[in-house]
Amino acid sequence: MASASALPDSGSASPSTGKMVDGKVKEWKIFSRREVEGLIAEGRAIIILDGYVLKVDAWLKYHPGGPQAVFHMVGRDATDEVTVLHSSEARAMMDRYRIGRVEGRWVNFLPPVQGGIFRPLGEDGEEEPETPPPSSHASSRSPSPSAVFDEEDGLRSRHKRVSPSVSSVEEDDTAKAPFDGMAHLDMLTKKEIKLDMDRYPPLDEATQDEIVQKYRKLNQRIRDDGLFKCNYRAYAIEGFQYTLIFLAMLFFLRIGWYGTSGVFLGAFWHQLVFTAHDAGHMGITHDFHTDSVIGIIIADFLGGLSLGWWKHNHNVHHIVTNSPEHDPDIEHMPFFAISHRFLASLRSTYYDRIMHYDAFAKVLVSVQNYTYYIILLFGRFNLYRLSWAFLIFGKGPKRGPAWWHRHLEIAGNLFFWAWFGYGIVYRCIPTNGQRVLFVMVSHMITAPLHVQITLSHFAMSTADLGVSESFPQKMLRTTMDVDCPEWLDFFHGGLQFQAIHHLYPRIPRHNLRRTQKLVMEFCKEVGIPYALYGFADGNRVVIGRLGEVARQAAILKKCQGVLAREGVGMGH
């Protein structure tokens, strides 16, 4: 990602401006790349924002979106990510963490959480001769495959990661590789990277800088066109629709049509998620606390889910979209593996655990293209589990502006189970069989929502092209839009415009269709393919992807079986 100091300003003051101290301008310290590396080696959370060096260690435990999202920005220019995910007030607050600035174009480091290794500074400012000790944020995990391949090809030094080179990947790699399951998976990873490198703009500085420049100009055009302004009339109409759906649920509950009542309750939850999603991104009032309260009322009080859990999960997803090791939104082992790389028992940096490709996973992955829709029917039950785990174990911030959100969310979830679990399921439905029918129907009706969420990413690339790739290119490479007529927008709720949403998460969903035309023009101008599928075609692509990974799992099993029969040790 290009440095803001080398590109058009995204909205804040120039890095060359000093700060006022006792009525005088104090010039900022100029940090070299080597000095920034040394600070990160000490365990400091250093990010680059608009050409300034920010040390945000003190903010990690207060960050409403969780520290994990910040960890993935350490050593990187976070200007575009911060701009699209934060309010102007939050941006202003970040100024207090400035400790200096950098000059020229910033070249990103691989963050420690992703396997980056950093050298501490010696007394003379040079490299320490000893291996650096582990820091509080350092990781002993292996770097991502593209980095490993670079290192094998002699294109990556120990401390500086460059964009992956895959020009040497030939079609006959299978013949050259040993008959080993893991070598086969490595070959697939190289081919996936090569495919993306051929389809998308090159990763050289000039090309990526031009993409970022035009992306920021597009941001300003969208703002000038008023597309960040919320259409409150649309929300008022939807609020009326939500009320009618809920009243229909109560009516059929009253006359004993429990299955039909469950259909309307599921539709109620399905529709509410769209507004909760907007609120979670501050897309309604653009005020953090106001939108948070709106989101908590909808998600927790009416839906029984934790908005705080969703924010922690979703913010990371927006930064490391479709990364098998880092993006929790695609980490569904043992039920699904959307990339062959999951077959290598990857370690999730979000959950901080190994996603084991064990015997249970082998069975489920082998039939995942057949069980996909069946498992998604029960997705809401898993969301209850994740929400309560987040709230009970206090994983959200305990201090800072969001300290009270956890308490309100716990109250909201207790309220939900009081009106839904006790008031409706237990008190209003006479028999256990009818209770089971009502609960299962109401929860299964929300399955299309889970299909929508997975559809926009399961069909897209999971390759890691390295730290040189700009934010807008990565979002468009890993996210797709669903093409549908305007009259169906109520069903998709804006989630059909995921590519646009990932570029500008705080645009209210009612403005996404208008924004789409501008984004398509931008993609054509910079040469980035814009992925747009019909709903049915998108589902076919997803099922095809799941089936392909299932086939690769069968190949891996065959390779390992041959090795086992021949008594060859598997050193991978």
C-alpha positions in Angstrom: 0.0 0.0 0.0 1.3 3.4 -0.9 2.3 5.9 1.7 -0.1 8.8 2.2 2.9 11.2 2.1 3.4 10.2 -1.5 -0.2 10.4 -2.5 -3.1 12.8 -2.3 -4.1 13.6 1.2 -7.1 11.6 2.6 -8.4 14.4 4.7 -6.0 15.3 7.5 -3.2 17.8 7.8 0.1 17.5 6.0 2.7 15.4 7.7 5.1 18.3 7.4 3.1 20.3 9.8 4.3 20.3 13.4 2.3 20.4 16.5 1.6 23.4 18.7 3.4 23.4 22.1 3.3 26.5 24.3 2.2 28.5 21.3 5.1 27.4 19.2 5.3 24.9 16.4 7.2 21.8 17.3 8.6 19.8 14.4 7.9 16.1 14.2 10.8 13.6 14.5 11.5 11.9 11.2 11.6 8.2 11.6 13.6 6.0 9.3 12.3 2.6 8.2 15.0 1.0 10.3 13.9 2.9 13.4 10.2 1.8 12.9 11.4 -1.8 12.5 13.3 -1.5 15.8 10.2 -0.2 17.7 8.1 -3.1 16.3 10.8 -5.5 17.4 10.4 -4.2 20.9 6.7 -5.1 20.8 5.3 -1.7 20.0 2.2 -1.4 17.9 3.3 1.0 15.2 1.2 2.0 12.2 1.6 4.6 9.5 -1.3 7.0 9.0 -1.2 9.9 6.6 2.6 9.9 6.7 2.6 10.0 10.5 4.1 7.3 12.8 1.5 6.3 15.4 2.3 4.2 18.5 -1.0 2.8 19.5 -0.1 0.4 22.3 -2.1 2.3 24.9 -5.2 2.2 22.7 -5.3 -1.6 22.0 -7.4 -2.5 25.1 -9.8 0.4 24.4 -10.3 -0.2 20.7 -14.1 -1.0 20.2 -13.3 -3.2 17.3 -10.8 -5.3 19.3 -7.0 -5.3 19.2 -6.7 -8.0 16.5 -7.7 -5.6 13.8 -4.9 -3.3 14.8 -2.3 -6.1 14.9 -2.8 -6.7 11.2 -1.9 -3.1 10.5 1.4 -3.0 12.5 4.2 -1.9 10.3 1.8 -1.0 7.5 0.4 2.2 6.0 -3.1 2.0 7.4 -4.4 5.2 5.8 -7.1 3.7 3.6 -8.3 1.1 6.1 -8.6 3.7 8.9 -10.3 6.2 6.6 -13.1 3.9 5.5 -13.7 2.2 8.8 -13.6 5.2 11.2 -15.5 8.4 11.8 -13.9 11.8 11.5 -14.0 12.0 15.4 -12.1 8.8 15.7 -9.5 10.0 13.2 -9.0 13.2 15.2 -8.6 11.1 18.4 -5.8 9.2 16.7 -3.7 12.3 16.5 -2.7 12.0 20.1 -0.8 8.8 19.3 1.5 10.4 16.8 5.2 10.2 17.7 6.7 11.4 14.4 6.5 11.0 10.7 8.1 9.3 7.7 9.3 10.8 4.5 8.7 9.5 1.0 6.8 6.4 0.1 6.3 3.9 2.9 7.0 0.2 2.0 4.9 -2.1 4.2 6.3 -4.6 6.6 4.7 -8.0 7.1 3.0 -7.5 10.5 4.2 -9.7 13.4 0.8 -11.4 13.8 1.2 -12.6 10.2 4.7 -14.0 10.8 6.8 -10.9 10.2 10.3 -10.9 11.8 11.8 -7.6 13.0 15.3 -6.7 14.1 15.9 -4.7 17.3 18.1 -1.7 17.2 21.5 -1.8 18.8 23.0 1.0 20.8 24.5 2.4 17.6 21.2 2.1 15.8 22.4 -0.9 13.7 21.2 -4.4 13.6 21.7 -6.6 16.7 23.9 -9.6 15.9 21.7 -11.9 18.1 18.4 -13.4 17.1 15.7 -11.0 18.4 13.8 -12.1 21.5 10.1 -12.7 21.2 8.0 -9.6 21.8 4.5 -9.4 23.2 3.1 -9.2 19.7 5.6 -11.2 17.8 4.6 -14.5 16.2 6.6 -17.6 15.6 4.1 -18.7 12.9 5.3 -19.3 9.4 4.7 -16.5 7.0 2.0 -16.8 4.4 2.7 -19.1 1.4 3.5 -16.3 -1.0 6.3 -15.2 1.4 7.6 -18.7 1.7 7.7 -19.2 -2.1 9.6 -15.9 -2.4 12.1 -17.1 0.1 12.6 -20.3 -1.7 13.1 -18.5 -5.0 15.7 -16.2 -3.4 13.4 -13.2 -3.8 12.7 -12.5 -0.2 15.3 -11.4 2.4 14.9 -12.3 6.0 13.5 -9.0 7.1 11.8 -7.5 4.0 8.9 -9.0 2.2 8.3 -8.1 -1.4 5.5 -9.1 -3.8 5.5 -12.8 -4.7 7.1 -13.9 -7.9 5.4 -16.7 -9.6 6.8 -16.5 -13.1 8.7 -19.7 -12.6 5.5 -21.7 -11.9 5.0 -24.0 -14.9 2.1 -26.2 -15.8 4.2 -29.3 -15.3 4.9 -28.6 -11.6 3.0 -31.7 -10.7 5.6 -33.8 -12.5 8.5 -32.0 -10.9 7.1 -32.2 -7.3 7.6 -35.3 -5.2 4.6 -37.6 -4.8 3.7 -35.9 -1.6 0.3 -34.5 -0.5 1.7 -31.3 0.9 3.9 -30.7 -2.1 0.7 -31.0 -4.2 -1.0 -28.3 -2.0 2.0 -26.0 -2.3 1.8 -26.4 -6.1 -1.9 -25.4 -6.0 -1.1 -22.4 -3.9 1.5 -21.2 -6.4 -0.9 -21.7 -9.3 -3.6 -19.7 -7.5 -1.2 -16.8 -6.9 -0.1 -16.9 -10.5 -3.7 -16.9 -11.7 -4.4 -13.7 -9.7 -1.2 -12.1 -10.8 -2.2 -12.6 -14.4 -5.8 -11.3 -13.9 -5.1 -8.3 -11.7 -2.9 -5.2 -12.1 0.8 -5.7 -11.4 2.1 -5.0 -7.9 4.8 -2.5 -8.8 4.8 0.8 -6.9 3.6 3.0 -9.8 0.6 0.8 -10.6 -0.5 0.4 -7.1 0.0 4.1 -6.3 -2.1 5.1 -9.2 -4.9 2.8 -8.0 -4.8 4.3 -4.5 -4.8 7.9 -6.0 -7.9 7.2 -8.0 -9.6 5.3 -5.2 -9.2 8.3 -2.9 -10.5 10.6 -5.6 -13.5 8.3 -5.9 -14.0 8.6 -2.2 -14.2 12.3 -2.4 -16.6 12.1 -5.4 -18.9 9.8 -3.4 -18.8 12.2 -0.5 -19.5 15.2 -2.7 -22.5 13.4 -4.2 -23.9 12.9 -0.7 -23.8 9.1 -0.8 -22.6 9.0 2.8 -25.8 10.7 3.9 -28.4 8.5 5.4 -31.9 8.1 3.9 -33.9 8.2 7.1 -37.2 8.0 5.2 -36.1 4.5 3.9 -35.4 3.4 7.5 -38.8 4.7 8.7 -40.5 2.6 5.9 -38.5 -0.5 6.9 -39.3 0.0 10.5 -43.0 -0.1 9.6 -42.4 -3.3 7.6 -40.6 -4.9 10.5 -43.5 -4.1 12.8 -46.0 -5.7 10.3 -43.9 -8.8 10.1 -43.7 -9.1 13.9 -47.4 -8.6 14.3 -48.1 -11.3 11.7 -45.9 -13.6 13.7 -48.0 -12.8 16.9 -51.2 -13.3 15.0 -50.4 -16.8 13.7 -49.0 -17.6 17.1 -52.3 -16.6 18.6 -54.4 -18.9 16.3 -52.0 -21.8 16.8 -50.4 -21.8 13.4 -46.9 -22.3 14.9 -45.0 -23.2 11.7 -46.4 -20.2 9.9 -45.6 -18.0 12.9 -42.1 -19.3 12.9 -41.8 -18.3 9.2 -42.7 -14.7 10.1 -40.3 -14.6 13.1 -37.5 -15.8 10.9 -38.3 -13.2 8.3 -38.3 -10.6 11.0 -34.8 -11.6 12.1 -33.6 -11.8 8.5 -34.7 -8.2 7.8 -33.4 -6.8 11.1 -29.8 -7.9 10.4 -29.5 -5.5 7.5 -30.1 -2.5 9.8 -27.9 -3.9 12.5 -25.2 -4.3 9.9 -25.5 -0.6 9.0 -25.4 0.4 12.6 -22.4 -1.7 13.3 -20.5 0.3 10.6 -21.8 3.6 11.8 -23.7 3.9 8.6 -27.0 5.4 10.0 -26.2 8.5 12.2 -22.4 8.2 11.8 -22.2 8.7 15.6 -20.4 5.9 17.4 -22.6 5.7 20.5 -25.9 6.3 18.8 -25.4 3.7 16.1 -24.0 1.3 18.7 -27.1 1.6 20.8 -29.3 1.1 17.7 -27.3 -1.9 16.7 -27.4 -3.4 20.2 -31.2 -3.0 20.5 -31.7 -4.8 17.2 -29.0 -7.4 17.5 -29.1 -8.2 21.2 -32.6 -7.3 22.5 -34.5 -8.4 19.4 -32.2 -11.0 17.8 -30.3 -12.5 20.7 -26.9 -11.9 19.1 -23.9 -9.8 20.3 -23.2 -6.7 18.2 -19.8 -6.5 20.0 -18.8 -10.0 19.0 -19.8 -9.2 15.4 -17.7 -6.0 15.4 -14.6 -7.8 16.7 -15.1 -10.5 14.1 -16.2 -8.2 11.2 -13.5 -5.5 11.6 -10.8 -8.2 11.1 -12.7 -9.6 8.2 -12.7 -6.2 6.5 -8.9 -5.9 6.8 -7.7 -9.4 5.9 -10.5 -10.5 3.7 -10.4 -14.1 2.6 -7.1 -14.9 4.2 -7.3 -18.5 5.4 -5.0 -17.9 8.4 -6.5 -14.6 9.5 -10.1 -14.0 8.3 -12.6 -15.5 10.8 -15.4 -15.2 8.3 -14.0 -18.0 6.2 -12.7 -20.1 9.0 -15.4 -22.8 9.3 -13.4 -25.9 9.9 -14.3 -28.7 10.3 -17.5 -28.0 8.4 -16.2 -26.1 5.4 -12.8 -25.5 3.7 -13.0 -23.0 0.9 -9.3 -23.3 0.1 -7.0 -26.3 -0.2 -4.7 -24.6 2.3 -7.1 -25.5 5.1 -6.1 -29.1 4.5 -2.7 -28.3 6.0 -4.2 -27.7 9.5 -3.6 -23.9 9.5 -3.3 -21.8 12.6 -6.0 -19.2 13.0 -4.5 -15.9 14.3 -8.0 -14.7 15.2 -9.0 -17.7 17.3 -5.4 -18.4 18.3 -5.7 -22.1 17.7 -4.9 -24.8 15.1 -7.8 -25.5 12.7 -7.1 -29.2 12.7 -7.8 -31.2 9.5 -8.5 -34.3 11.6 -10.6 -37.4 10.9 -13.9 -35.5 11.6 -12.9 -32.7 9.2 -11.8 -35.1 6.5 -15.3 -36.7 6.5 -17.2 -33.3 6.4 -14.9 -31.6 3.9 -15.2 -34.6 1.5 -19.0 -34.0 1.2 -19.1 -30.2 1.8 -20.6 -29.3 -1.5 -23.5 -31.5 -0.6 -23.9 -30.4 3.0 -23.4 -26.6 2.4 -27.1 -25.6 2.5 -28.0 -28.1 5.1 -25.4 -26.8 7.6 -26.3 -23.2 6.9 -29.9 -24.0 8.0 -28.5 -24.2 11.6 -26.1 -21.3 11.3 -28.0 -19.1 13.8 -27.5 -21.6 16.6 -23.8 -21.2 16.2 -24.1 -17.4 16.4 -25.8 -17.8 19.8 -22.8 -19.8 21.0 -20.2 -17.3 19.7 -22.2 -14.3 21.1 -22.4 -15.7 24.6 -18.8 -16.8 24.7 -17.8 -13.2 23.8 -20.0 -11.7 26.5 -19.3 -14.2 29.3 -15.5 -14.1 28.9 -15.5 -10.3 28.5 -13.6 -10.2 25.2 -14.7 -6.7 24.5 -13.1 -3.5 25.8 -13.5 -3.0 29.5 -12.4 0.6 29.3 -12.6 3.4 26.9 -15.7 4.7 25.0 -17.3 1.2 24.6 -16.7 0.0 28.2 -20.5 -0.1 28.9 -21.5 -1.9 25.8 -20.9 -5.4 27.2 -23.3 -4.7 30.1 -26.0 -3.4 27.8 -25.5 -6.4 25.6 -25.8 -8.9 28.4 -29.1 -7.2 29.5 -30.2 -7.3 25.9 -29.5 -11.0 25.5 -31.3 -11.8 28.8 -34.2 -9.8 27.6 -34.2 -11.7 24.3 -34.4 -15.1 26.0 -37.1 -13.8 28.3 -39.5 -12.7 25.5 -38.5 -15.4 23.0 -37.4 -18.4 25.1 -39.8 -18.0 28.0 -42.6 -15.7 26.8 -43.2 -17.3 23.4 -41.6 -20.7 23.2 -42.5 -21.9 26.7 -45.6 -19.9 27.6 -47.4 -19.5 24.3 -46.8 -22.9 22.7 -48.5 -25.9 24.4 -46.5 -29.0 23.4 -42.8 -29.8 23.0 -43.3 -31.0 19.4 -44.9 -27.7 18.4 -42.1 -25.8 20.3 -39.5 -27.7 18.3 -41.3 -26.9 15.1 -41.6 -23.2 15.9 -37.9 -22.9 16.9 -36.5 -24.9 13.9 -38.7 -23.1 11.3 -37.9 -19.6 12.7 -34.2 -20.3 12.7 -34.0 -22.1 9.3 -35.9 -19.3 7.6 -32.7 -17.1 8.2 -30.6 -19.5 6.2 -30.7 -17.3 3.0 -28.9 -14.6 5.1 -26.1 -17.0 5.8 -26.0 -17.9 2.1 -25.7 -14.2 1.2 -22.9 -13.6 3.6 -20.8 -16.6 2.4 -21.7 -16.1 -1.2 -19.8 -12.9 -1.7 -16.5 -14.4 -0.5 -16.5 -18.2 -0.8 -16.5 -17.8 -4.6 -13.5 -15.4 -4.6 -9.7 -15.7 -4.3 -8.0 -16.7 -1.1 -4.5 -16.1 -2.5 -2.1 -13.8 -0.6 -0.3 -11.5 -3.1 1.8 -9.9 -0.4 2.1 -6.5 1.3 2.5 -4.6 -1.9 -1.1 -5.0 -2.9 -3.2 -1.9 -2.3 -6.3 -2.0 -0.1 -8.8 -1.3 -3.0 -7.3 -4.0 -5.2 -7.4 -6.6 -2.4 -11.0 -5.8 -1.6 -12.1 -6.2 -5.2 -10.1 -9.3 -5.7 -11.6 -11.1 -2.7 -15.2 -9.9 -2.8 -18.0 -10.1 -5.3 -21.4 -8.4 -5.9 -24.6 -10.2 -6.6 -26.6 -8.8 -9.5 -30.3 -8.5 -8.9 -33.2 -6.3 -9.9 -33.9 -3.2 -7.8 -37.2 -4.6 -6.5 -35.3 -7.5 -4.8 -33.1 -5.1 -2.8 -35.4 -5.7 0.2 -34.5 -9.4 0.2 -30.8 -8.9 -0.1 -30.7 -5.9 2.2 -27.6 -4.3 0.7 -25.5 -7.5 1.2 -25.6 -8.0 -2.6 -23.2 -5.0 -2.9 -20.4 -6.5 -0.8 -17.6 -5.3 -3.1 -18.8 -1.7 -2.8 -19.4 -2.2 0.9 -15.8 -3.4 1.4 -14.4 -0.4 -0.4 -16.7 2.0 1.6 -18.1 0.2 4.7 -19.8 3.3 6.1 -22.0 4.1 3.1 -25.7 3.5 4.1 -27.0 0.5 2.2 -29.7 2.5 0.5 -27.0 4.4 -1.4 -25.0 1.3 -2.5 -26.8 0.8 -5.8 -26.0 4.4 -6.8 -22.4 3.9 -5.7 -22.1 0.8 -7.7 -22.0 2.7 -11.0 -19.1 4.9 -9.8 -17.2 1.8 -8.5 -17.6 0.1 -11.9 -16.2 3.1 -13.6 -13.3 3.1 -11.3 -12.6 -0.6 -11.9 -12.7 -0.1 -15.6 -10.3 2.9 -15.3 -7.7 1.1 -13.2 -8.0 -2.3 -14.9 -9.3 -4.3 -11.9 -11.9 -7.0 -12.8 -15.3 -6.3 -11.1 -16.8 -9.5 -10.0 -20.6 -9.5 -10.5 -22.7 -12.7 -10.5 -26.4 -13.5 -10.6 -27.6 -15.1 -7.4 -28.0 -18.5 -9.0 -24.6 -18.3 -10.8 -22.9 -17.2 -7.7 -24.3 -20.2 -5.8 -23.0 -22.5 -8.6 -19.5 -21.0 -8.3 -19.5 -21.5 -4.5 -20.7 -25.1 -4.8 -18.0 -25.6 -7.5 -15.3 -24.2 -5.2 -16.4 -26.4 -2.3 -16.5 -29.4 -4.7 -13.0 -28.6 -6.0 -11.5 -28.4 -2.4 -13.3 -31.7 -1.7 -11.5 -33.3 -4.7 -8.2 -31.9 -3.5 -8.8 -33.5 -0.2 -9.3 -36.8 -1.9 -6.0 -36.3 -3.8 -4.3 -35.5 -0.5 -5.7 -38.6 1.1 -4.5 -40.7 -1.8 -1.0 -39.3 -1.7 -0.7 -39.8 2.1 -2.1 -43.3 1.7 0.6 -44.2 -0.8 3.3 -42.8 1.4 2.0 -44.7 4.4 1.9 -48.0 2.4 5.5 -47.4 1.2 6.7 -46.6 4.7 7.9 -43.1 3.7 8.0 -40.6 6.5 6.0 -37.4 6.0 8.3 -34.6 7.0 5.7 -31.9 6.3 
